[in-house]
């Protein structure tokens, strides 16, 4: 039998995890949820207007939702070397470091930790590191087979035939955290949940002055437990939240601040992408303090989009971004 320890089976594909009781435990207003949102309405109603949205079940029919168990990961990729991140914590990322492991050893760590959680009912010992934001195809080279029926129409034409080459993979234990930040290239972001649940706390980029930024894209505020003595401006921040479960897609517009907590052991992937407008704005962000390396990646995409150079030809210039730790 396939090992199902990786997630809570109560949260199965197609279950609307907020519809049961949207107000329960909610601290902030919910992000809008749109069933069966068409690509046309997505681009006109959300991308063009810079509005986040959750699309329940957007990838609910992809085989990955049933296939990506720990047993499957061991069979197809257990010997692969992966890079893990330690130091993604409530207090920020000043202690962030990367460590190497093979995937089998990491899955063993996760299983042991999740087993302790289930028996003790509370975090036991140090939380394992996070397989966070690494190229999907480096972990699962045959992911295209597992994502048959993937809704590529939610991406601009330029990306569609090669969109999985831009995808980033996430696997981590319950309680894993990415503190409040925005995506470093000021890209659009489509986030897909495969197993488990994640809670997102979201703020528009215009709320950045309330969030005490440091190191270009990270924020000092603990969005789950803000300290208003240290961060009084955060009292006035306009905050939203959402929970994504298996099969759900979350869209975040460029610069949206997000604080992400795994409620279960979770598997996800996302894709950062640009329109011509956002790519050019990403290049111009050099004047607002964007690191030069980030501007380079934006310039590569802007050149492709504006000059009609295909994503396949641009990807070699951009590929190192997929392993970029910022």
Secondary structure, DSSP 4 states (H G I P E B T S, - for coil): ----TTS-TTS-TT--TTTS-TTTT--SEEPPB-TT--HHHHIIIIITTT--EEETTTTTTSTHHHH-SHHHHHHHHTT-EEEEEE--BTTBSTT-EEEEEEHHHHHHHHHHHHHHHHHHSS--SSPP-BEEEEEHHHH-TTHHHHTTT--GGGS-HHHHTTGGGGEEEEEE-TT-EEEEE--TT--EEEEEEEES-EEEEEE-GGGGGGS-EETTTEES--SSS--TTT-GGGGG---EEEEE-TT-EEEE-TT-EEEEEESSSEEEEEEEE--HHHHHHHHHGGGGT--HHHHHHHHHHHHHHHHT--HHHHHHHHGGGGG---
